[in-house]
Amino acid sequence: MSSPWFERDPASLRALEHTLRARYPTLHVFLENGTCHVRGTIAVVENDRYQLDIELPDDYPDSLPLVWETGGRIPQELDRHVLPIGALCLGVPLRLGIALKGRFDIESILEIPVRNFLIGNSLVERGEDWPHGDRAHGVAGILEEFDELIGTDDKMRVSRFLLDVLQGKIRGHWPCPCGSGLVLRKCHREGWETIRKAPRWLLHHSLDAIMKDLERRTKKARAG
Ligand SMILES: [Zn+2]
C-alpha cells in the first residue's frame, strides 16, 4: 500500500488548506488514521447550510471522494439518493469524471456535484421534485449511462465495447454496438467519442464494475 497523497505531496495539502481558508472558511482539514477528511458546513444559498464530512481518497484528486451529510438533515434512504454506506450518491463516476475532466479536486467537487445535490435536496424538502432525474445506482446506473452514449445497456456488448476502446481497436466502419446495422461513424459516433476521451481509469472502473456483476450472476445461475 503506497502512502496517501498528502504524505507523497505535502504541498498539495497546503494548497487544499489554502483553498478552504480563502473560499470555504467554514470547512477544515482533519487527518485521521492516514485519511484526509474535510469537515464543516457549506451554504448552498444564503441561510441554507449543510454540515458535511468529505473523505478524500488516497489518490486524491484522481477519484471521487465520499461525502456524508452529518447534520441529520437528509434521511439515509436510496430514495433520497443516499447510498447504503450513508454517503451521498453524487452521480455516476463516468459522467462526473467527464464533466470534471477527470479531476475530483475539492473546489470542483463542492461547486458541481455537491452543490447540485444539496440544492436538489433543499427542493425536495420543500416538497418539489428532485431536479436531476432518477438515475439508477451502481452497475444499473453505469449501464444507463452507456445506453445514452452508445444505445445499448447489454452488459456483454458494453464491456466488449469498453475493452475495445481501451485497446484502441475500434474503427468507424465497425457495426454500431446499438445494433442498428449502421456503421459506428454514422450512428452513435458522438457517444463513442465521449467514451474515447474519458480518463482511462474511469473506463476501467466501469468495466470492472460490469465484469464483477456478470461474474456474480453467472455464479448464482450455476448454483441455482
Ligand atoms: Zn448506434
Boltz pocket constraint, residues with backbone or C-beta under 6 A from the ligand:
constraints:
  - pocket:
      binder: B
      contacts: [[A, 150], [A, 151], [A, 176], [A, 177], [A, 178], [A, 179], [A, 180], [A, 187], [A, 188]]
      max_distance: 6.0
